[in-house]
Amino acid sequence: MNRKHLPRPQDAVSASELAEMGVCERRVLLAQRHGHWRTTAQQRAMRRGLDAHARFHRDGLAAREASGRRRRWISLTSWGRWVLDICSRLAWTLSKLFVGTADRLRPPGEGP
C-alpha cells in the first residue's frame, strides 16, 4: 500500500490545521495588545446592524405594549366570531321579548 493513502489516525492534526491555529493565535495576541482594528466599511456595517437590532427591539416592545392594551379574554377564528355575533344578537332579541325594555336595550356593538 502506498504511504500517501494510509489512513490518518483520529487524533492527528494536519500541517494546514496547525498553520491556521498559529495565525489565529497571532490574531488573538495582536487584538489583545493593540485592540481590534476595523475598516471604515466594517464600522459602518456594524453600526447598521446595531441600529437594525435596536429598531427591531423597539418594534417588539411597541407590539407587546399594543397587544396588552387590547387583550381579549378569548381568541376566536372568523367562524367563532360569527357564532358569537349570532348568539349575542339572539340574546339581545330574547331579552327584548321577555323583559319588555326594548327602548333601553341596544344591540351589541352599537354605542350610546
Secondary structure, DSSP 4 states (H G I P E B T S, - for coil): --GGGSPPPTT---HHHHHHHHHHHHHHHHHHHH-----HHHHHHHHHHHHHHHHHHHHHHHHHHHHHHT--SS---HHHHHHHHHHHHHHHHHHHHHH--TTT---TT---
